[in-house]
Amino acid sequence: MSQDPSIRAPRWPGSAEVQRVTRLLRKEAVGGALLVIAAAAAIIWANSPASEAYFALRDFRFGYEPWHLELSVGAWAADGLLAIFFFMVGLELKREIVVGDLRRFSTAIVPITAAVGGVVVPALIYVGIVWTQPSLLEGWAIPTATDIAFAVAILALVGSHLPGPLRIFLLTLAVVDDLIAIGIIAVFYTSDIQVVPLVIFVALVVVYGIIAQRGRAFFARHPSAAWLILLPIGFVAWAFLHASGVHATIAGVALAFTIPVRASRRGEGDASDLAESFEHRFRPLSAGFAVPVFAFFAAGVAVGGWEGLVRAATDPVTIGVAAGLVLGKPLGILLGVRLLTLVTRVRLNPALRWIDLMGVGLLAGIGFTVSLLIAELSFADGSPHNADAKIAIMVASVLASVLAASVLIARNRRYAQLARQEQIDVDANDVPDVYEQPVRTKRGGDG
């Protein structure tokens, strides 16, 4: 059986980094499934005869008004629960910077460049489509985000034999993409800033960080201590950031960056690595509750029957968002990496092929969670463009998922075939030749 010379069988050594990413993929698969279920339930309920109950629940307000915290249930989910998700993103991002691939320029530059291309090109496509209607330019950032939970869940389901470096590339790309999205939200979607609450927020983050740094061994030994000590400080910090006018989800990232990270040894967890401990403890809360609840209240869009679908399909916002996610994401990622390899001496990992990057680029077009958040920030609640943007996000995410799965399943099958062929060759080399006769030497008496 001849082997395609352009593709090598995966022979990369096992490493703690690959093992950690693999463990993360297994966990995210469950979170991705819950996300789909929550979004589907919201769409069905919002378009059912009982839709008024859904919107009444989403718009029900509660909280402490003197602290500007009398919010609707939907706002609590977007501003509050999603801060937990961004806390997990911050932990993963800091780990990548301190002990992961982002700490080395040679390995970080490729996914960073891919992430930048995957943000710029979708934004340009959206702007090009809605250019004639300046009021719609507010949504330029909607197609720039990648949903890490969905993307890694699909890769976990279809990529059992894909190269380890491809998984690390996707995770690093998604983390950098999230960092860019955080910056976009902080800079472009922030209202008038109130200085005093912002200064108090910064002071509380410093206090939070000092306690986390000095008490990391204590928090590692006593899991409940983080809930009793750090959580109240974090909540108050979040409340002051919310009052400052900066989007409150940024608090999750800021607090996560204060958590100490320590490299694990020989692929085993370090008891004093508080970031890894928190990631292990809080990921079920994020993936199993916070993100699905946010999706449930964000994805509930009243389509409005056939007329609503026609309106949404002809809305430039819908076309711009869908084109940006499905076409702009893979195009931007591939162009970014290609330009990098042309103008510098940086080369693609030998274990990867361009068709593999195409599959990851299509995966990056799944822009569910953060894209929905940016859609809510871009267009007022009740605006038809708000609903159309959300419809476009969901349709484009499904389409990107199908296209990415098609490419990656084919690639996974090819890598599995090569691995089997390699194993056959190894086994053949290990079998002794039964026809080979041992060489015997004469012993004494011949002379």
JODA-V810095 format. One record per residue. N is the residue number from 0. PSI is psi in whole degrees, 0 to 359 (999 if undefined). NEAR is the number of other ideal C-beta (glycine too) atoms within 8 Angstrom. D_CENTER is the distance of its C-alpha to the mean C-alpha in Angstrom with 1 decimal. Layout:
# JODA-V810095
n = <N | N>
psi = <PSI | PSI>
near = <NEAR | NEAR>
d_center = <D_CENTER | D_CENTER>
This chain:
# JODA-V810095
n = <0 | 1 | 2 | 3 | 4 | 5 | 6 | 7 | 8 | 9 | 10 | 11 | 12 | 13 | 14 | 15 | 16 | 17 | 18 | 19 | 20 | 21 | 22 | 23 | 24 | 25 | 26 | 27 | 28 | 29 | 30 | 31 | 32 | 33 | 34 | 35 | 36 | 37 | 38 | 39 | 40 | 41 | 42 | 43 | 44 | 45 | 46 | 47 | 48 | 49 | 50 | 51 | 52 | 53 | 54 | 55 | 56 | 57 | 58 | 59 | 60 | 61 | 62 | 63 | 64 | 65 | 66 | 67 | 68 | 69 | 70 | 71 | 72 | 73 | 74 | 75 | 76 | 77 | 78 | 79 | 80 | 81 | 82 | 83 | 84 | 85 | 86 | 87 | 88 | 89 | 90 | 91 | 92 | 93 | 94 | 95 | 96 | 97 | 98 | 99 | 100 | 101 | 102 | 103 | 104 | 105 | 106 | 107 | 108 | 109 | 110 | 111 | 112 | 113 | 114 | 115 | 116 | 117 | 118 | 119 | 120 | 121 | 122 | 123 | 124 | 125 | 126 | 127 | 128 | 129 | 130 | 131 | 132 | 133 | 134 | 135 | 136 | 137 | 138 | 139 | 140 | 141 | 142 | 143 | 144 | 145 | 146 | 147 | 148 | 149 | 150 | 151 | 152 | 153 | 154 | 155 | 156 | 157 | 158 | 159 | 160 | 161 | 162 | 163 | 164 | 165 | 166 | 167 | 168 | 169 | 170 | 171 | 172 | 173 | 174 | 175 | 176 | 177 | 178 | 179 | 180 | 181 | 182 | 183 | 184 | 185 | 186 | 187 | 188 | 189 | 190 | 191 | 192 | 193 | 194 | 195 | 196 | 197 | 198 | 199 | 200 | 201 | 202 | 203 | 204 | 205 | 206 | 207 | 208 | 209 | 210 | 211 | 212 | 213 | 214 | 215 | 216 | 217 | 218 | 219 | 220 | 221 | 222 | 223 | 224 | 225 | 226 | 227 | 228 | 229 | 230 | 231 | 232 | 233 | 234 | 235 | 236 | 237 | 238 | 239 | 240 | 241 | 242 | 243 | 244 | 245 | 246 | 247 | 248 | 249 | 250 | 251 | 252 | 253 | 254 | 255 | 256 | 257 | 258 | 259 | 260 | 261 | 262 | 263 | 264 | 265 | 266 | 267 | 268 | 269 | 270 | 271 | 272 | 273 | 274 | 275 | 276 | 277 | 278 | 279 | 280 | 281 | 282 | 283 | 284 | 285 | 286 | 287 | 288 | 289 | 290 | 291 | 292 | 293 | 294 | 295 | 296 | 297 | 298 | 299 | 300 | 301 | 302 | 303 | 304 | 305 | 306 | 307 | 308 | 309 | 310 | 311 | 312 | 313 | 314 | 315 | 316 | 317 | 318 | 319 | 320 | 321 | 322 | 323 | 324 | 325 | 326 | 327 | 328 | 329 | 330 | 331 | 332 | 333 | 334 | 335 | 336 | 337 | 338 | 339 | 340 | 341 | 342 | 343 | 344 | 345 | 346 | 347 | 348 | 349 | 350 | 351 | 352 | 353 | 354 | 355 | 356 | 357 | 358 | 359 | 360 | 361 | 362 | 363 | 364 | 365 | 366 | 367 | 368 | 369 | 370 | 371 | 372 | 373 | 374 | 375 | 376 | 377 | 378 | 379 | 380 | 381 | 382 | 383 | 384 | 385 | 386 | 387 | 388 | 389 | 390 | 391 | 392 | 393 | 394 | 395 | 396 | 397 | 398 | 399 | 400 | 401 | 402 | 403 | 404 | 405 | 406 | 407 | 408 | 409 | 410 | 411 | 412 | 413 | 414 | 415 | 416 | 417 | 418 | 419 | 420 | 421 | 422 | 423 | 424 | 425 | 426 | 427 | 428 | 429 | 430 | 431 | 432 | 433 | 434 | 435 | 436 | 437 | 438 | 439 | 440 | 441 | 442 | 443 | 444 | 445 | 446>
psi = <121 | 147 | 135 | 116 | 342 | 351 | 131 | 145 | 140 | 115 | 48 | 145 | 147 | 141 | 161 | 325 | 315 | 319 | 320 | 317 | 321 | 317 | 320 | 320 | 319 | 320 | 319 | 336 | 320 | 315 | 321 | 321 | 317 | 324 | 316 | 316 | 316 | 316 | 318 | 318 | 320 | 316 | 317 | 314 | 320 | 342 | 18 | 171 | 341 | 26 | 328 | 325 | 322 | 311 | 329 | 321 | 315 | 325 | 0 | 131 | 141 | 162 | 182 | 104 | 319 | 334 | 13 | 35 | 20 | 92 | 161 | 163 | 319 | 321 | 322 | 320 | 318 | 317 | 327 | 296 | 324 | 341 | 330 | 316 | 316 | 334 | 317 | 321 | 317 | 319 | 315 | 321 | 315 | 321 | 318 | 324 | 321 | 312 | 1 | 202 | 334 | 353 | 344 | 125 | 319 | 326 | 336 | 329 | 326 | 304 | 330 | 314 | 319 | 318 | 318 | 315 | 324 | 351 | 317 | 311 | 313 | 322 | 319 | 321 | 314 | 312 | 320 | 327 | 322 | 11 | 326 | 350 | 89 | 331 | 340 | 352 | 344 | 336 | 18 | 332 | 354 | 314 | 11 | 349 | 152 | 135 | 105 | 325 | 311 | 313 | 310 | 334 | 315 | 318 | 322 | 324 | 325 | 356 | 47 | 334 | 7 | 153 | 142 | 318 | 333 | 322 | 317 | 321 | 315 | 314 | 316 | 318 | 315 | 323 | 315 | 321 | 317 | 321 | 317 | 317 | 320 | 316 | 319 | 315 | 317 | 324 | 314 | 344 | 36 | 131 | 193 | 127 | 131 | 117 | 315 | 308 | 326 | 319 | 319 | 320 | 312 | 317 | 320 | 324 | 320 | 314 | 314 | 315 | 319 | 315 | 317 | 320 | 313 | 336 | 25 | 322 | 321 | 314 | 329 | 325 | 332 | 91 | 325 | 341 | 325 | 322 | 324 | 333 | 305 | 323 | 313 | 319 | 317 | 321 | 317 | 319 | 316 | 317 | 319 | 324 | 322 | 318 | 338 | 341 | 343 | 142 | 130 | 340 | 337 | 334 | 322 | 316 | 315 | 317 | 320 | 326 | 346 | 349 | 129 | 142 | 136 | 138 | 136 | 156 | 132 | 34 | 6 | 149 | 143 | 126 | 334 | 2 | 93 | 327 | 315 | 322 | 315 | 321 | 319 | 321 | 318 | 349 | 319 | 324 | 321 | 305 | 331 | 344 | 301 | 307 | 316 | 322 | 317 | 313 | 324 | 318 | 343 | 329 | 350 | 95 | 128 | 106 | 322 | 30 | 201 | 320 | 322 | 321 | 319 | 316 | 315 | 320 | 334 | 358 | 128 | 330 | 315 | 312 | 317 | 317 | 313 | 315 | 322 | 319 | 311 | 320 | 315 | 321 | 302 | 323 | 316 | 319 | 313 | 317 | 319 | 312 | 321 | 315 | 322 | 316 | 337 | 321 | 352 | 179 | 4 | 136 | 154 | 147 | 132 | 336 | 350 | 155 | 160 | 328 | 330 | 317 | 327 | 317 | 317 | 322 | 320 | 321 | 322 | 345 | 358 | 101 | 41 | 285 | 301 | 326 | 319 | 320 | 314 | 326 | 319 | 328 | 336 | 319 | 141 | 147 | 131 | 345 | 139 | 331 | 329 | 312 | 317 | 323 | 318 | 321 | 315 | 319 | 314 | 317 | 315 | 323 | 320 | 315 | 317 | 322 | 315 | 314 | 316 | 317 | 322 | 314 | 314 | 328 | 317 | 316 | 321 | 320 | 320 | 316 | 323 | 320 | 316 | 322 | 319 | 318 | 320 | 320 | 321 | 317 | 319 | 316 | 322 | 322 | 336 | 346 | 125 | 152 | 114 | 341 | 356 | 124 | 138 | 145 | 124 | 142 | 145 | 143 | 141 | 161 | 356 | 349 | 999>
near = <3 | 3 | 8 | 6 | 4 | 4 | 10 | 7 | 10 | 11 | 5 | 9 | 3 | 6 | 8 | 8 | 9 | 12 | 10 | 10 | 12 | 10 | 8 | 10 | 13 | 9 | 10 | 14 | 12 | 11 | 16 | 13 | 9 | 12 | 16 | 8 | 9 | 13 | 13 | 8 | 9 | 15 | 12 | 8 | 12 | 12 | 8 | 8 | 3 | 7 | 11 | 6 | 8 | 13 | 11 | 8 | 8 | 11 | 9 | 8 | 8 | 6 | 9 | 6 | 7 | 4 | 8 | 7 | 9 | 8 | 11 | 9 | 13 | 10 | 9 | 11 | 14 | 14 | 12 | 11 | 13 | 16 | 13 | 12 | 15 | 16 | 14 | 14 | 15 | 14 | 13 | 11 | 15 | 13 | 13 | 14 | 8 | 9 | 9 | 10 | 11 | 13 | 9 | 7 | 5 | 6 | 9 | 12 | 11 | 13 | 13 | 10 | 12 | 16 | 14 | 11 | 15 | 19 | 12 | 9 | 14 | 15 | 14 | 9 | 14 | 17 | 11 | 8 | 10 | 13 | 7 | 4 | 8 | 4 | 5 | 11 | 10 | 7 | 17 | 9 | 13 | 16 | 19 | 16 | 14 | 16 | 14 | 13 | 14 | 14 | 14 | 17 | 15 | 15 | 15 | 11 | 7 | 10 | 11 | 6 | 9 | 12 | 12 | 13 | 10 | 13 | 16 | 12 | 15 | 14 | 14 | 14 | 16 | 13 | 14 | 13 | 16 | 15 | 9 | 12 | 13 | 13 | 8 | 12 | 15 | 10 | 7 | 6 | 11 | 10 | 4 | 4 | 9 | 9 | 7 | 6 | 11 | 14 | 8 | 9 | 14 | 8 | 8 | 12 | 13 | 9 | 9 | 14 | 11 | 8 | 11 | 14 | 9 | 6 | 10 | 11 | 8 | 8 | 15 | 11 | 6 | 7 | 7 | 6 | 11 | 11 | 8 | 7 | 11 | 12 | 9 | 8 | 12 | 11 | 8 | 9 | 15 | 13 | 11 | 13 | 15 | 11 | 10 | 12 | 9 | 10 | 10 | 12 | 15 | 13 | 16 | 17 | 14 | 13 | 15 | 16 | 9 | 11 | 13 | 10 | 12 | 9 | 8 | 13 | 6 | 5 | 8 | 6 | 8 | 10 | 8 | 9 | 14 | 13 | 14 | 12 | 12 | 11 | 12 | 8 | 9 | 11 | 11 | 8 | 9 | 14 | 14 | 9 | 9 | 12 | 16 | 14 | 11 | 16 | 15 | 13 | 13 | 14 | 13 | 13 | 9 | 10 | 10 | 7 | 6 | 5 | 7 | 10 | 10 | 8 | 11 | 13 | 7 | 7 | 11 | 10 | 14 | 14 | 11 | 18 | 18 | 13 | 13 | 17 | 19 | 13 | 9 | 18 | 20 | 12 | 10 | 16 | 17 | 13 | 10 | 14 | 14 | 8 | 10 | 12 | 10 | 6 | 5 | 7 | 3 | 8 | 4 | 9 | 8 | 5 | 10 | 12 | 8 | 8 | 8 | 12 | 15 | 11 | 12 | 15 | 16 | 14 | 16 | 17 | 18 | 15 | 16 | 15 | 15 | 12 | 16 | 14 | 14 | 17 | 15 | 11 | 8 | 13 | 11 | 5 | 5 | 4 | 8 | 7 | 12 | 14 | 12 | 13 | 16 | 13 | 12 | 16 | 16 | 12 | 9 | 15 | 16 | 8 | 11 | 16 | 12 | 8 | 11 | 15 | 10 | 8 | 12 | 15 | 9 | 8 | 13 | 13 | 9 | 10 | 14 | 10 | 8 | 13 | 11 | 8 | 11 | 10 | 8 | 8 | 8 | 8 | 8 | 7 | 6 | 5 | 6 | 4 | 5 | 4 | 4 | 6 | 4 | 4 | 4 | 4 | 4 | 6 | 4 | 5 | 5 | 4 | 3>
d_center = <39.2 | 38.1 | 34.7 | 32.7 | 33.3 | 30.1 | 27.9 | 28.3 | 27.8 | 25.0 | 26.8 | 24.4 | 25.2 | 23.3 | 21.8 | 20.3 | 17.1 | 16.7 | 17.9 | 15.4 | 12.4 | 14.4 | 14.9 | 11.3 | 10.9 | 13.9 | 12.8 | 9.6 | 12.0 | 14.1 | 11.6 | 10.6 | 14.4 | 15.2 | 12.9 | 14.9 | 18.1 | 17.8 | 17.2 | 20.0 | 22.3 | 21.8 | 22.7 | 25.6 | 27.0 | 26.7 | 28.8 | 31.2 | 34.6 | 33.2 | 30.7 | 32.7 | 31.8 | 28.0 | 28.3 | 30.8 | 28.4 | 25.5 | 28.0 | 29.9 | 30.1 | 30.6 | 30.4 | 32.5 | 33.7 | 35.3 | 31.8 | 30.4 | 28.4 | 30.1 | 27.0 | 26.4 | 24.5 | 21.8 | 21.7 | 21.5 | 18.4 | 16.8 | 18.2 | 18.6 | 16.4 | 13.3 | 14.4 | 13.8 | 10.1 | 10.3 | 12.6 | 10.3 | 7.9 | 11.3 | 12.5 | 10.0 | 10.6 | 14.3 | 14.5 | 13.3 | 15.9 | 18.6 | 18.7 | 15.9 | 15.8 | 15.5 | 19.0 | 20.7 | 21.2 | 22.0 | 18.7 | 16.5 | 18.2 | 17.0 | 13.1 | 13.9 | 16.3 | 14.2 | 11.5 | 14.6 | 16.1 | 13.2 | 13.7 | 17.5 | 18.5 | 16.9 | 18.3 | 21.6 | 21.8 | 21.3 | 23.9 | 26.2 | 26.3 | 26.9 | 29.0 | 32.3 | 31.1 | 30.2 | 29.2 | 26.2 | 24.8 | 23.1 | 20.3 | 19.5 | 16.0 | 14.9 | 13.9 | 12.2 | 8.7 | 5.8 | 4.4 | 1.7 | 5.2 | 7.3 | 6.6 | 7.2 | 9.8 | 11.6 | 11.8 | 13.2 | 15.6 | 17.0 | 16.6 | 19.1 | 21.0 | 18.6 | 18.9 | 17.2 | 16.5 | 14.5 | 12.0 | 12.0 | 11.8 | 8.6 | 6.9 | 8.9 | 8.3 | 4.5 | 6.0 | 8.9 | 7.7 | 6.7 | 10.1 | 11.8 | 10.8 | 12.2 | 15.2 | 15.8 | 15.9 | 18.2 | 20.4 | 20.8 | 20.3 | 22.4 | 25.9 | 29.0 | 28.4 | 30.7 | 31.5 | 32.9 | 30.0 | 27.6 | 29.9 | 30.1 | 26.3 | 26.3 | 29.2 | 27.5 | 24.4 | 26.9 | 28.7 | 25.6 | 24.7 | 28.4 | 28.6 | 25.3 | 26.6 | 30.1 | 29.5 | 26.7 | 29.1 | 30.4 | 27.0 | 26.1 | 29.5 | 29.4 | 26.2 | 27.8 | 28.5 | 25.0 | 25.3 | 28.9 | 28.6 | 25.2 | 23.9 | 26.9 | 26.5 | 22.9 | 23.8 | 26.7 | 24.6 | 22.1 | 25.3 | 26.8 | 23.8 | 23.8 | 27.5 | 27.1 | 25.5 | 22.1 | 19.2 | 19.1 | 15.3 | 15.8 | 18.0 | 15.2 | 13.9 | 17.6 | 18.7 | 16.0 | 17.2 | 20.7 | 20.0 | 21.6 | 20.0 | 22.3 | 22.0 | 22.7 | 25.7 | 26.2 | 22.8 | 24.0 | 22.6 | 24.5 | 26.0 | 26.0 | 22.3 | 21.4 | 17.7 | 17.4 | 19.7 | 17.9 | 14.6 | 16.7 | 18.5 | 16.1 | 13.2 | 15.5 | 16.2 | 12.6 | 11.5 | 15.2 | 16.5 | 14.8 | 11.9 | 14.4 | 17.2 | 15.4 | 14.7 | 18.3 | 19.8 | 17.7 | 18.0 | 21.8 | 23.4 | 27.1 | 27.4 | 31.1 | 32.3 | 33.2 | 34.0 | 30.7 | 29.0 | 31.3 | 30.7 | 26.9 | 27.3 | 29.6 | 27.7 | 26.5 | 23.4 | 22.5 | 23.4 | 21.6 | 18.2 | 18.5 | 19.8 | 17.3 | 14.3 | 16.3 | 18.4 | 17.2 | 13.8 | 15.3 | 18.4 | 17.0 | 15.0 | 18.2 | 20.5 | 18.9 | 19.2 | 22.6 | 24.0 | 22.9 | 24.8 | 27.7 | 28.4 | 27.6 | 28.4 | 24.8 | 24.4 | 21.8 | 21.4 | 24.4 | 22.5 | 20.5 | 21.9 | 21.1 | 20.8 | 18.0 | 16.1 | 17.1 | 15.4 | 12.0 | 12.8 | 13.4 | 10.2 | 8.5 | 11.0 | 9.3 | 8.9 | 9.7 | 9.0 | 9.1 | 11.4 | 13.6 | 13.9 | 15.0 | 17.3 | 19.0 | 19.5 | 20.8 | 23.4 | 25.6 | 25.4 | 28.0 | 27.7 | 27.7 | 25.1 | 22.7 | 23.2 | 23.2 | 19.9 | 18.3 | 20.2 | 19.0 | 15.3 | 15.9 | 18.3 | 16.3 | 13.2 | 15.8 | 17.5 | 14.6 | 13.9 | 17.6 | 18.0 | 15.2 | 16.6 | 20.1 | 19.5 | 17.7 | 20.3 | 23.0 | 21.7 | 21.2 | 24.8 | 26.1 | 24.7 | 26.1 | 29.4 | 29.6 | 28.9 | 31.7 | 34.0 | 33.4 | 34.3 | 37.4 | 38.5 | 38.0 | 40.0 | 42.7 | 43.2 | 43.6 | 46.4 | 49.9 | 52.4 | 54.9 | 57.5 | 57.4 | 60.5 | 60.6 | 62.7 | 65.7 | 67.9 | 71.6 | 72.8 | 76.2 | 79.5 | 78.9 | 80.6>
